[in-house]
């Protein structure tokens, strides 16, 4: 998620699911797309949620283009070249993790900022985890540096904490940052060590592997979200391109876990989206 926040909800569907695509904003076809460069592609299977984003973001100068069929996400992103994408995660049939993989695996769409956000029940509950971007392994140097540079337009990010249980990935990221010269890498070879460093020496940004034994990246994101002093630290999340069956199950359980842990209200979630968009613009 370039310059954005993330949220997850769990609403797994069963049986046949039929998708439809809403018309472009104001219903005037491709020519209706704004030329201002601030088009937001909103991917969600619930049109009510997209309408909420429209009402909130339109007065701020953003134009929301709805998409309720997640299988069309990459094609639509290539057509629109949007300023940013909002993405629901736990959609039935073709979930947001699959969409994210599609977007991040294609050179034409991988650099579009993605704000992962979901609202559940009757638009009253939302979740925000604080990740600013997603990278897929194997990590590409340009992707990593571009993600950090987008978050660092004001020059405030210097010390970057890298949390990953794979020593090879740690060394690779450290070398990329060292060769670049702009960022100092602090390494943590487990989630527990990473969390201890976050508490004792608050970093300017975090690069975080999702899947680690004992304390995983999800737990760290939750803990950061729950601490007002930590929730706005930019986090770049890293995970494998091909998730194992066990990891897929972890993702589903993560969504359920969030549902049992209290939540932000609708206004808090919308404010989180606004902060994410401002970060993309390089504002404090």
C-alpha positions as CSV (number, residue, x, y, z in Angstrom):
1,X,0.0,0.0,0.0
2,X,1.8,2.9,-1.1
3,X,1.4,5.7,1.3
4,X,-1.7,4.1,2.8
5,X,-3.3,2.4,5.8
6,X,-4.7,-1.1,5.9
7,X,-7.7,-2.7,7.3
8,X,-9.3,-6.2,7.2
9,X,-12.7,-7.7,7.8
10,X,-13.9,-11.3,7.6
11,X,-17.0,-12.1,5.6
12,X,-16.4,-15.3,3.8
13,X,-19.1,-16.2,1.3
14,X,-20.3,-19.7,0.3
15,X,-22.0,-21.0,-2.8
16,X,-22.4,-19.1,-6.1
17,X,-21.5,-15.4,-6.1
18,X,-22.5,-13.0,-8.9
19,X,-20.5,-9.8,-9.5
20,X,-21.5,-6.6,-11.3
21,X,-19.6,-3.5,-12.2
22,X,-21.1,-0.1,-11.4
23,X,-20.9,2.6,-14.0
24,X,-18.3,5.3,-13.8
25,X,-18.9,8.2,-11.4
26,X,-21.8,10.3,-12.7
27,X,-22.3,7.6,-15.4
28,X,-20.8,9.4,-18.4
29,X,-18.3,6.7,-19.5
30,X,-14.6,7.0,-19.8
31,X,-14.7,10.7,-20.6
32,X,-16.2,11.3,-17.2
33,X,-12.9,10.3,-15.5
34,X,-11.2,13.4,-14.0
35,X,-8.2,14.9,-15.6
36,X,-6.9,16.2,-12.3
37,X,-5.0,13.0,-11.6
38,X,-6.9,12.4,-8.4
39,X,-9.0,9.4,-9.4
40,X,-9.5,6.8,-6.7
41,X,-10.4,3.2,-7.9
42,X,-12.5,1.8,-5.1
43,X,-12.6,-2.1,-5.2
44,X,-15.3,-3.5,-2.9
45,X,-18.1,-6.0,-3.4
46,X,-20.5,-3.7,-1.4
47,X,-21.7,-0.7,-3.4
48,X,-22.8,1.0,-0.1
49,X,-19.2,1.1,1.0
50,X,-18.1,2.6,-2.3
51,X,-20.9,5.2,-2.0
52,X,-19.6,6.1,1.5
53,X,-16.1,6.7,0.0
54,X,-17.6,8.8,-2.8
55,X,-19.5,11.1,-0.3
56,X,-16.4,11.5,1.9
57,X,-13.7,11.9,-0.8
58,X,-15.5,14.0,-3.5
59,X,-15.5,17.2,-1.4
60,X,-11.7,16.8,-1.0
61,X,-11.2,16.8,-4.7
62,X,-11.0,13.0,-5.3
63,X,-13.1,11.2,-7.9
64,X,-14.2,7.7,-6.9
65,X,-14.5,5.1,-9.7
66,X,-16.4,2.0,-8.4
67,X,-15.4,-1.6,-9.1
68,X,-17.4,-4.4,-7.5
69,X,-15.8,-7.2,-9.6
70,X,-12.3,-7.7,-8.1
71,X,-11.2,-10.0,-11.0
72,X,-11.2,-6.8,-13.2
73,X,-8.9,-4.8,-10.9
74,X,-5.7,-5.0,-12.8
75,X,-7.3,-4.3,-16.2
76,X,-9.2,-1.4,-14.7
77,X,-6.1,0.0,-13.0
78,X,-4.3,-0.1,-16.3
79,X,-7.1,1.8,-18.0
80,X,-7.5,4.5,-15.4
81,X,-4.0,4.8,-14.0
82,X,-5.6,6.0,-10.7
83,X,-4.0,8.3,-8.1
84,X,-4.7,5.5,-5.5
85,X,-6.7,2.3,-5.0
86,X,-8.9,1.4,-2.0
87,X,-9.2,-2.3,-1.7
88,X,-11.5,-4.6,0.4
89,X,-9.7,-7.7,1.5
90,X,-12.2,-10.5,2.5
91,X,-14.4,-10.5,-0.6
92,X,-16.0,-13.8,-1.6
93,X,-14.7,-15.6,-4.6
94,X,-11.7,-13.5,-5.4
95,X,-10.3,-11.9,-2.3
96,X,-8.2,-8.7,-1.9
97,X,-5.0,-10.7,-1.3
98,X,-5.4,-12.1,-4.8
99,X,-6.1,-8.6,-6.2
100,X,-3.1,-7.3,-4.4
101,X,-0.9,-10.0,-5.9
102,X,-2.2,-9.2,-9.4
103,X,-1.4,-5.5,-8.9
104,X,2.0,-5.9,-7.4
105,X,3.1,-8.5,-9.9
106,X,2.6,-6.3,-12.9
107,X,5.1,-3.5,-13.8
108,X,2.2,-1.2,-15.0
109,X,0.3,-1.3,-11.8
110,X,2.8,-2.2,-9.0
111,X,3.6,1.4,-8.1
112,X,-0.1,2.5,-7.7
113,X,-0.6,3.3,-4.0
114,X,-3.1,0.8,-2.5
115,X,-5.0,1.7,0.7
116,X,-6.5,-1.5,2.1
117,X,-9.6,-0.7,4.0
118,X,-12.8,-2.6,4.9
119,X,-16.0,-1.8,6.6
120,X,-18.2,-4.5,8.1
121,X,-21.8,-4.9,9.3
122,X,-23.9,-1.8,8.7
123,X,-21.1,0.7,8.0
124,X,-20.4,1.0,11.7
125,X,-17.2,-1.0,12.2
126,X,-13.9,-0.6,10.4
127,X,-10.3,-1.8,11.0
128,X,-7.1,0.0,10.4
129,X,-3.7,-1.7,10.7
130,X,-1.3,1.0,9.6
131,X,0.6,-0.6,6.8
132,X,1.7,2.0,4.2
133,X,2.6,-0.4,1.3
134,X,2.9,-4.0,0.3
135,X,5.9,-5.7,-1.3
136,X,6.0,-9.2,-2.7
137,X,9.1,-11.5,-2.4
138,X,11.5,-11.8,-4.1
139,X,12.1,-8.2,-3.2
140,X,13.1,-5.9,-6.1
141,X,15.5,-3.0,-5.3
142,X,13.5,-0.4,-7.2
143,X,10.2,-1.4,-5.6
144,X,11.6,-1.2,-2.1
145,X,13.3,2.2,-2.7
146,X,10.3,3.6,-4.5
147,X,8.0,2.6,-1.7
148,X,10.2,4.3,0.9
149,X,10.8,7.4,-1.2
150,X,7.0,7.9,-1.7
151,X,6.6,7.9,2.1
152,X,9.6,10.1,2.6
153,X,8.8,13.2,0.5
154,X,9.3,15.4,3.5
155,X,12.7,13.8,4.3
156,X,11.7,12.7,7.8
157,X,12.5,9.0,7.3
158,X,16.1,8.1,8.0
159,X,16.1,5.0,10.4
160,X,14.2,2.0,9.0
161,X,13.6,-1.1,11.1
162,X,13.6,-4.3,9.1
163,X,11.8,-7.2,10.8
164,X,12.1,-10.6,9.0
165,X,12.9,-14.1,10.3
166,X,14.8,-14.9,7.0
167,X,18.5,-13.8,7.4
168,X,19.0,-13.7,3.6
169,X,16.1,-11.3,3.2
170,X,17.4,-9.2,6.0
171,X,20.9,-8.9,4.4
172,X,19.4,-8.1,1.0
173,X,17.3,-5.3,2.4
174,X,20.2,-4.0,4.4
175,X,22.4,-3.9,1.3
176,X,19.8,-2.1,-0.8
177,X,19.3,0.6,1.9
178,X,23.1,0.9,2.5
179,X,23.9,1.2,-1.2
180,X,21.2,3.8,-1.6
181,X,22.7,5.9,1.2
182,X,19.6,7.7,2.3
183,X,18.4,5.2,4.9
184,X,20.0,3.5,7.9
185,X,18.7,-0.1,8.4
186,X,18.2,-1.6,11.9
187,X,17.7,-5.3,11.7
188,X,15.5,-7.6,13.8
189,X,15.6,-11.4,13.0
190,X,12.3,-12.1,14.7
191,X,9.0,-10.5,15.5
192,X,9.7,-10.3,19.2
193,X,13.0,-8.6,18.7
194,X,11.4,-6.2,16.2
195,X,8.7,-5.3,18.7
196,X,11.3,-4.7,21.5
197,X,13.2,-2.3,19.2
198,X,10.0,-0.5,18.2
199,X,9.2,0.1,21.9
200,X,12.8,1.1,22.9
201,X,14.0,3.0,19.8
202,X,11.0,4.2,17.8
203,X,12.0,4.0,14.2
204,X,11.0,6.4,11.4
205,X,9.6,3.5,9.3
206,X,9.3,-0.3,9.5
207,X,9.7,-3.0,6.8
208,X,7.8,-6.0,8.2
209,X,7.5,-9.6,7.1
210,X,3.9,-10.9,7.7
211,X,4.7,-14.6,8.3
212,X,7.1,-15.2,11.2
213,X,7.0,-17.8,14.0
214,X,6.0,-16.8,17.5
215,X,5.2,-13.1,17.0
216,X,4.1,-12.5,13.4
217,X,3.7,-9.3,11.4
218,X,-0.1,-9.2,12.0
219,X,0.5,-9.1,15.8
220,X,3.0,-6.3,15.5
221,X,0.6,-4.3,13.2
222,X,-2.2,-4.8,15.8
223,X,0.0,-3.7,18.6
224,X,1.1,-0.6,16.7
225,X,-2.5,0.3,15.8
226,X,-3.4,0.1,19.5
227,X,-0.7,2.6,20.6
228,X,-1.4,6.2,19.7
229,X,2.4,6.9,19.6
230,X,3.1,4.2,17.1
231,X,0.0,4.0,14.9
232,X,1.2,6.6,12.4
233,X,4.7,5.1,11.8
234,X,4.8,4.1,8.1
235,X,4.9,0.3,7.7
236,X,5.9,-1.5,4.5
237,X,4.6,-5.1,4.7
238,X,6.4,-7.9,2.9
239,X,5.1,-11.3,2.1
240,X,5.7,-14.2,-0.4
241,X,4.1,-14.1,-3.8
242,X,2.7,-17.6,-3.5
243,X,1.1,-18.2,-0.1
244,X,1.0,-21.7,1.3
245,X,-2.3,-23.2,2.4
246,X,-1.2,-22.6,6.0
247,X,-0.5,-18.9,5.3
248,X,-3.8,-18.5,3.5
249,X,-5.5,-19.9,6.7
250,X,-3.5,-17.4,8.8
251,X,-4.9,-14.6,6.7
252,X,-8.5,-15.8,7.2
253,X,-7.9,-16.2,10.9
254,X,-6.4,-12.8,11.1
255,X,-9.6,-11.3,9.7
256,X,-11.7,-13.2,12.3
257,X,-9.3,-12.1,15.0
258,X,-9.8,-8.4,14.2
259,X,-13.6,-8.9,14.4
260,X,-13.2,-10.0,18.1
261,X,-10.8,-7.2,19.1
262,X,-12.9,-4.0,19.0
263,X,-12.7,-1.6,16.1
264,X,-12.5,1.9,14.8
265,X,-15.8,3.6,14.1
266,X,-16.7,4.8,10.6
267,X,-15.3,8.3,11.1
268,X,-12.0,6.9,12.4
269,X,-11.7,4.7,9.4
270,X,-12.4,7.5,7.0
271,X,-9.9,9.8,8.8
272,X,-7.4,7.0,8.4
273,X,-8.0,7.0,4.6
274,X,-7.6,10.7,4.5
275,X,-4.2,10.5,6.4
276,X,-3.1,7.9,3.9
277,X,-3.9,10.1,0.9
278,X,-2.1,13.0,2.5
279,X,0.9,10.9,3.1
280,X,0.9,10.0,-0.6
281,X,0.9,13.7,-1.3
282,X,3.9,14.1,0.9
283,X,2.1,16.2,3.5
284,X,2.7,15.9,7.2
